[in-house]
Amino acid sequence: MKKYIVMAILSAGVLSSCGEYNKVLKSTDNEYKYEAAKSYFAKGQNSKAATLLEDLALIMKGTSNAEESAYMLAMTYYNQGDYITASHYFNTYYTTYPRGTYTELARFYSGKALYLDTPEPRLDQSSTYKAIEELQMFIEYFPESDRKELAQNMIFELQDKLVEKEFLSALLYYDLGSYTGNTVYSSTGNNYQAAVVTAQNILREYPYTKRREDLSILILRAKYDMAKESVPEKKEDRMRETIDEYYAFINEFPESKYKSEVERIFKDASKFVKDEEN
């Protein structure tokens, strides 16, 4: 019997809550609806708050509550995990109120929302570039913000994602070179060369990437394999380039996890290079 009483009380509470919300939705008292939206927002009922604030968006323009409602609307979507919509509304807020009460927060959360929505590295990274741009703008506008370090760390993570995307492309070029049927024609060399150029471009753009050692060994491998598969008249010159790359690698990474591999490459490449003194 007690079970049914409890269920009845809970059901009555839900119905009462739904009835209250429907009453708010139908109300023509905009101030009442706005206060209800604030209440729902404070309770974490973001969907209900968002619906009311969307209805009030145009009506609130020019009123004393317009700025707060615009920021609150953006936060309701952020809290629901709808990051694209949230970023859009944060952008609308700081564009409308460039010196507003919540402008610093709006710029920060606009960038963070896009950061949270970025895809894994294998997918298109257009949104990653947009997130970086938004976070960089936040730092530019608020260089003394206590959220600056958080924004900078997010930028670093996003840049790592871009590096990973390009690193996978360089690996793909390298693998294509490895599996080309004819080892003499230039198509093989072009695949290895594409791996080299892609990896070098990454290092040029992101010199402090945590992938630096992996990119450097990929360049050495690609140059070595391209040299091995070269026609005889080009083999010695390309082996010299491989040796030059070996020295650059070993100087930068003397205790590399790839040390045994690079020493093997150096030893083999040296067999193809004539002693200058002789």
NUDREN-680825 format. One record per residue (C-alpha): residue in three letters; x, y, z. Coordinates in steps of 0.1 Angstrom, whole numbers, always signed. Example, Ala and Ser with C-alpha at 12.3 -4.5 7.8 and 13.67 -1.06 7.14 Angstrom:
# NUDREN-680825
{code->ALA	X->+123	Y->-45	Z->+78}
{code->SER	X->+137	Y->-11	Z->+71}
This chain:
# NUDREN-680825
{code->MET	X->+0	Y->+0	Z->+0}
{code->LYS	X->+28	Y->+24	Z->+9}
{code->LYS	X->+44	Y->+17	Z->-25}
{code->TYR	X->+13	Y->+29	Z->-43}
{code->ILE	X->+10	Y->+60	Z->-21}
{code->VAL	X->+47	Y->+69	Z->-29}
{code->MET	X->+40	Y->+64	Z->-67}
{code->ALA	X->+9	Y->+85	Z->-65}
{code->ILE	X->+28	Y->+113	Z->-48}
{code->LEU	X->+56	Y->+112	Z->-73}
{code->SER	X->+32	Y->+112	Z->-102}
{code->ALA	X->+13	Y->+141	Z->-88}
{code->GLY	X->+47	Y->+160	Z->-85}
{code->VAL	X->+56	Y->+153	Z->-121}
{code->LEU	X->+21	Y->+163	Z->-133}
{code->SER	X->+23	Y->+194	Z->-112}
{code->SER	X->+57	Y->+203	Z->-126}
{code->CYS	X->+45	Y->+197	Z->-162}
{code->GLY	X->+13	Y->+217	Z->-155}
{code->GLU	X->+34	Y->+245	Z->-141}
{code->TYR	X->+57	Y->+246	Z->-171}
{code->ASN	X->+27	Y->+245	Z->-195}
{code->LYS	X->+13	Y->+274	Z->-176}
{code->VAL	X->+45	Y->+294	Z->-180}
{code->LEU	X->+46	Y->+286	Z->-218}
{code->LYS	X->+11	Y->+299	Z->-223}
{code->SER	X->+16	Y->+330	Z->-202}
{code->THR	X->+16	Y->+364	Z->-219}
{code->ASP	X->+35	Y->+379	Z->-189}
{code->ASN	X->+70	Y->+382	Z->-203}
{code->GLU	X->+85	Y->+391	Z->-170}
{code->TYR	X->+70	Y->+361	Z->-154}
{code->LYS	X->+83	Y->+339	Z->-182}
{code->TYR	X->+118	Y->+354	Z->-178}
{code->GLU	X->+119	Y->+348	Z->-141}
{code->ALA	X->+107	Y->+312	Z->-147}
{code->ALA	X->+134	Y->+307	Z->-173}
{code->LYS	X->+160	Y->+319	Z->-147}
{code->SER	X->+146	Y->+295	Z->-122}
{code->TYR	X->+147	Y->+265	Z->-146}
{code->PHE	X->+183	Y->+275	Z->-155}
{code->ALA	X->+193	Y->+276	Z->-119}
{code->LYS	X->+178	Y->+242	Z->-113}
{code->GLY	X->+197	Y->+227	Z->-142}
{code->GLN	X->+166	Y->+223	Z->-163}
{code->ASN	X->+183	Y->+237	Z->-194}
{code->SER	X->+159	Y->+224	Z->-220}
{code->LYS	X->+129	Y->+242	Z->-204}
{code->ALA	X->+150	Y->+273	Z->-199}
{code->ALA	X->+162	Y->+273	Z->-235}
{code->THR	X->+126	Y->+270	Z->-249}
{code->LEU	X->+114	Y->+300	Z->-228}
{code->LEU	X->+145	Y->+321	Z->-236}
{code->GLU	X->+142	Y->+314	Z->-273}
{code->ASP	X->+106	Y->+326	Z->-272}
{code->LEU	X->+117	Y->+357	Z->-253}
{code->ALA	X->+147	Y->+365	Z->-275}
{code->LEU	X->+131	Y->+391	Z->-297}
{code->ILE	X->+108	Y->+404	Z->-271}
{code->MET	X->+136	Y->+410	Z->-246}
{code->LYS	X->+157	Y->+432	Z->-270}
{code->GLY	X->+162	Y->+467	Z->-257}
{code->THR	X->+151	Y->+457	Z->-222}
{code->SER	X->+173	Y->+456	Z->-190}
{code->ASN	X->+172	Y->+418	Z->-191}
{code->ALA	X->+182	Y->+414	Z->-227}
{code->GLU	X->+219	Y->+410	Z->-221}
{code->GLU	X->+216	Y->+384	Z->-193}
{code->SER	X->+190	Y->+364	Z->-212}
{code->ALA	X->+213	Y->+363	Z->-243}
{code->TYR	X->+241	Y->+349	Z->-222}
{code->MET	X->+219	Y->+325	Z->-203}
{code->LEU	X->+204	Y->+311	Z->-236}
{code->ALA	X->+239	Y->+303	Z->-248}
{code->MET	X->+247	Y->+285	Z->-215}
{code->THR	X->+216	Y->+264	Z->-217}
{code->TYR	X->+228	Y->+249	Z->-249}
{code->TYR	X->+263	Y->+245	Z->-236}
{code->ASN	X->+250	Y->+226	Z->-206}
{code->GLN	X->+230	Y->+203	Z->-228}
{code->GLY	X->+261	Y->+195	Z->-249}
{code->ASP	X->+248	Y->+212	Z->-280}
{code->TYR	X->+282	Y->+229	Z->-285}
{code->ILE	X->+277	Y->+242	Z->-321}
{code->THR	X->+245	Y->+260	Z->-311}
{code->ALA	X->+260	Y->+272	Z->-279}
{code->SER	X->+290	Y->+287	Z->-297}
{code->HIS	X->+267	Y->+304	Z->-321}
{code->TYR	X->+248	Y->+321	Z->-293}
{code->PHE	X->+280	Y->+330	Z->-274}
{code->ASN	X->+292	Y->+346	Z->-306}
{code->THR	X->+259	Y->+365	Z->-309}
{code->TYR	X->+263	Y->+377	Z->-273}
{code->TYR	X->+298	Y->+391	Z->-275}
{code->THR	X->+291	Y->+406	Z->-310}
{code->THR	X->+260	Y->+423	Z->-296}
{code->TYR	X->+277	Y->+433	Z->-263}
{code->PRO	X->+314	Y->+437	Z->-270}
{code->ARG	X->+319	Y->+453	Z->-235}
{code->GLY	X->+291	Y->+434	Z->-218}
{code->THR	X->+291	Y->+419	Z->-183}
{code->TYR	X->+296	Y->+384	Z->-197}
{code->THR	X->+318	Y->+391	Z->-227}
{code->GLU	X->+349	Y->+375	Z->-213}
{code->LEU	X->+330	Y->+343	Z->-204}
{code->ALA	X->+311	Y->+343	Z->-237}
{code->ARG	X->+343	Y->+344	Z->-257}
{code->PHE	X->+359	Y->+317	Z->-236}
{code->TYR	X->+330	Y->+294	Z->-237}
{code->SER	X->+325	Y->+300	Z->-274}
{code->GLY	X->+360	Y->+286	Z->-280}
{code->LYS	X->+356	Y->+258	Z->-255}
{code->ALA	X->+323	Y->+247	Z->-270}
{code->LEU	X->+340	Y->+244	Z->-304}
{code->TYR	X->+370	Y->+226	Z->-287}
{code->LEU	X->+346	Y->+201	Z->-272}
{code->ASP	X->+330	Y->+194	Z->-305}
{code->THR	X->+361	Y->+187	Z->-326}
{code->PRO	X->+363	Y->+153	Z->-343}
{code->GLU	X->+390	Y->+126	Z->-340}
{code->PRO	X->+421	Y->+132	Z->-361}
{code->ARG	X->+412	Y->+110	Z->-390}
{code->LEU	X->+382	Y->+132	Z->-399}
{code->ASP	X->+380	Y->+166	Z->-414}
{code->GLN	X->+395	Y->+192	Z->-391}
{code->SER	X->+378	Y->+224	Z->-403}
{code->SER	X->+361	Y->+228	Z->-369}
{code->THR	X->+394	Y->+224	Z->-352}
{code->TYR	X->+408	Y->+254	Z->-370}
{code->LYS	X->+377	Y->+273	Z->-361}
{code->ALA	X->+381	Y->+264	Z->-324}
{code->ILE	X->+418	Y->+274	Z->-324}
{code->GLU	X->+408	Y->+308	Z->-340}
{code->GLU	X->+381	Y->+314	Z->-314}
{code->LEU	X->+404	Y->+306	Z->-285}
{code->GLN	X->+432	Y->+327	Z->-299}
{code->MET	X->+408	Y->+356	Z->-302}
{code->PHE	X->+398	Y->+351	Z->-265}
{code->ILE	X->+434	Y->+354	Z->-255}
{code->GLU	X->+440	Y->+384	Z->-277}
{code->TYR	X->+410	Y->+402	Z->-262}
{code->PHE	X->+416	Y->+391	Z->-226}
{code->PRO	X->+453	Y->+386	Z->-222}
{code->GLU	X->+451	Y->+390	Z->-184}
{code->SER	X->+422	Y->+365	Z->-179}
{code->ASP	X->+426	Y->+338	Z->-153}
{code->ARG	X->+413	Y->+315	Z->-180}
{code->LYS	X->+441	Y->+323	Z->-204}
{code->GLU	X->+462	Y->+292	Z->-194}
{code->LEU	X->+431	Y->+269	Z->-199}
{code->ALA	X->+426	Y->+284	Z->-234}
{code->GLN	X->+462	Y->+280	Z->-243}
{code->ASN	X->+462	Y->+244	Z->-232}
{code->MET	X->+432	Y->+237	Z->-253}
{code->ILE	X->+449	Y->+253	Z->-283}
{code->PHE	X->+479	Y->+230	Z->-278}
{code->GLU	X->+456	Y->+200	Z->-277}
{code->LEU	X->+439	Y->+211	Z->-309}
{code->GLN	X->+472	Y->+217	Z->-326}
{code->ASP	X->+483	Y->+181	Z->-315}
{code->LYS	X->+451	Y->+169	Z->-333}
{code->LEU	X->+461	Y->+188	Z->-365}
{code->VAL	X->+496	Y->+173	Z->-363}
{code->GLU	X->+482	Y->+138	Z->-358}
{code->LYS	X->+460	Y->+143	Z->-389}
{code->GLU	X->+490	Y->+153	Z->-410}
{code->PHE	X->+512	Y->+126	Z->-394}
{code->LEU	X->+487	Y->+100	Z->-405}
{code->SER	X->+488	Y->+115	Z->-441}
{code->ALA	X->+526	Y->+112	Z->-441}
{code->LEU	X->+524	Y->+76	Z->-429}
{code->LEU	X->+500	Y->+68	Z->-457}
{code->TYR	X->+524	Y->+83	Z->-483}
{code->TYR	X->+552	Y->+62	Z->-468}
{code->ASP	X->+531	Y->+30	Z->-468}
{code->LEU	X->+521	Y->+36	Z->-504}
{code->GLY	X->+558	Y->+39	Z->-513}
{code->SER	X->+565	Y->+6	Z->-495}
{code->TYR	X->+539	Y->-13	Z->-515}
{code->THR	X->+545	Y->+1	Z->-550}
{code->GLY	X->+551	Y->-28	Z->-574}
{code->ASN	X->+579	Y->-14	Z->-595}
{code->THR	X->+609	Y->-2	Z->-574}
{code->VAL	X->+626	Y->+17	Z->-603}
{code->TYR	X->+601	Y->+41	Z->-616}
{code->SER	X->+595	Y->+76	Z->-601}
{code->SER	X->+560	Y->+69	Z->-587}
{code->THR	X->+577	Y->+50	Z->-558}
{code->GLY	X->+600	Y->+79	Z->-551}
{code->ASN	X->+572	Y->+104	Z->-553}
{code->ASN	X->+553	Y->+86	Z->-525}
{code->TYR	X->+584	Y->+86	Z->-503}
{code->GLN	X->+591	Y->+122	Z->-513}
{code->ALA	X->+555	Y->+132	Z->-504}
{code->ALA	X->+560	Y->+116	Z->-470}
{code->VAL	X->+592	Y->+136	Z->-465}
{code->VAL	X->+576	Y->+169	Z->-476}
{code->THR	X->+545	Y->+163	Z->-454}
{code->ALA	X->+565	Y->+155	Z->-423}
{code->GLN	X->+589	Y->+184	Z->-429}
{code->ASN	X->+560	Y->+208	Z->-433}
{code->ILE	X->+545	Y->+197	Z->-400}
{code->LEU	X->+579	Y->+202	Z->-382}
{code->ARG	X->+582	Y->+236	Z->-397}
{code->GLU	X->+547	Y->+247	Z->-386}
{code->TYR	X->+547	Y->+229	Z->-352}
{code->PRO	X->+583	Y->+227	Z->-342}
{code->TYR	X->+575	Y->+218	Z->-306}
{code->THR	X->+551	Y->+190	Z->-313}
{code->LYS	X->+553	Y->+158	Z->-292}
{code->ARG	X->+554	Y->+139	Z->-325}
{code->ARG	X->+587	Y->+155	Z->-334}
{code->GLU	X->+608	Y->+123	Z->-329}
{code->ASP	X->+583	Y->+102	Z->-348}
{code->LEU	X->+582	Y->+126	Z->-377}
{code->SER	X->+620	Y->+128	Z->-378}
{code->ILE	X->+624	Y->+90	Z->-380}
{code->LEU	X->+597	Y->+89	Z->-407}
{code->ILE	X->+617	Y->+114	Z->-428}
{code->LEU	X->+649	Y->+93	Z->-423}
{code->ARG	X->+631	Y->+60	Z->-432}
{code->ALA	X->+615	Y->+76	Z->-463}
{code->LYS	X->+648	Y->+90	Z->-476}
{code->TYR	X->+665	Y->+57	Z->-469}
{code->ASP	X->+639	Y->+36	Z->-487}
{code->MET	X->+638	Y->+61	Z->-516}
{code->ALA	X->+675	Y->+57	Z->-519}
{code->LYS	X->+674	Y->+19	Z->-518}
{code->GLU	X->+648	Y->+19	Z->-546}
{code->SER	X->+666	Y->+45	Z->-568}
{code->VAL	X->+681	Y->+38	Z->-602}
{code->PRO	X->+719	Y->+32	Z->-599}
{code->GLU	X->+730	Y->+66	Z->-611}
{code->LYS	X->+709	Y->+83	Z->-583}
{code->LYS	X->+715	Y->+58	Z->-555}
{code->GLU	X->+748	Y->+72	Z->-541}
{code->ASP	X->+735	Y->+108	Z->-539}
{code->ARG	X->+704	Y->+97	Z->-522}
{code->MET	X->+723	Y->+76	Z->-497}
{code->ARG	X->+744	Y->+107	Z->-489}
{code->GLU	X->+712	Y->+125	Z->-482}
{code->THR	X->+701	Y->+96	Z->-460}
{code->ILE	X->+734	Y->+99	Z->-441}
{code->ASP	X->+730	Y->+136	Z->-436}
{code->GLU	X->+695	Y->+129	Z->-423}
{code->TYR	X->+709	Y->+103	Z->-399}
{code->TYR	X->+734	Y->+129	Z->-384}
{code->ALA	X->+706	Y->+154	Z->-380}
{code->PHE	X->+684	Y->+128	Z->-363}
{code->ILE	X->+711	Y->+114	Z->-339}
{code->ASN	X->+723	Y->+149	Z->-329}
{code->GLU	X->+687	Y->+159	Z->-319}
{code->PHE	X->+678	Y->+125	Z->-304}
{code->PRO	X->+710	Y->+109	Z->-291}
{code->GLU	X->+690	Y->+86	Z->-268}
{code->SER	X->+662	Y->+79	Z->-292}
{code->LYS	X->+639	Y->+49	Z->-289}
{code->TYR	X->+647	Y->+43	Z->-326}
{code->LYS	X->+685	Y->+44	Z->-320}
{code->SER	X->+692	Y->+8	Z->-331}
{code->GLU	X->+671	Y->+13	Z->-363}
{code->VAL	X->+689	Y->+45	Z->-373}
{code->GLU	X->+723	Y->+30	Z->-367}
{code->ARG	X->+713	Y->+1	Z->-389}
{code->ILE	X->+702	Y->+26	Z->-416}
{code->PHE	X->+735	Y->+45	Z->-413}
{code->LYS	X->+756	Y->+13	Z->-416}
{code->ASP	X->+738	Y->+2	Z->-447}
{code->ALA	X->+737	Y->+36	Z->-464}
{code->SER	X->+774	Y->+40	Z->-458}
{code->LYS	X->+781	Y->+9	Z->-480}
{code->PHE	X->+769	Y->+29	Z->-510}
{code->VAL	X->+789	Y->+60	Z->-505}
{code->LYS	X->+825	Y->+62	Z->-517}
{code->ASP	X->+852	Y->+73	Z->-493}
{code->GLU	X->+860	Y->+109	Z->-502}
{code->GLU	X->+897	Y->+105	Z->-493}
{code->ASN	X->+900	Y->+76	Z->-518}
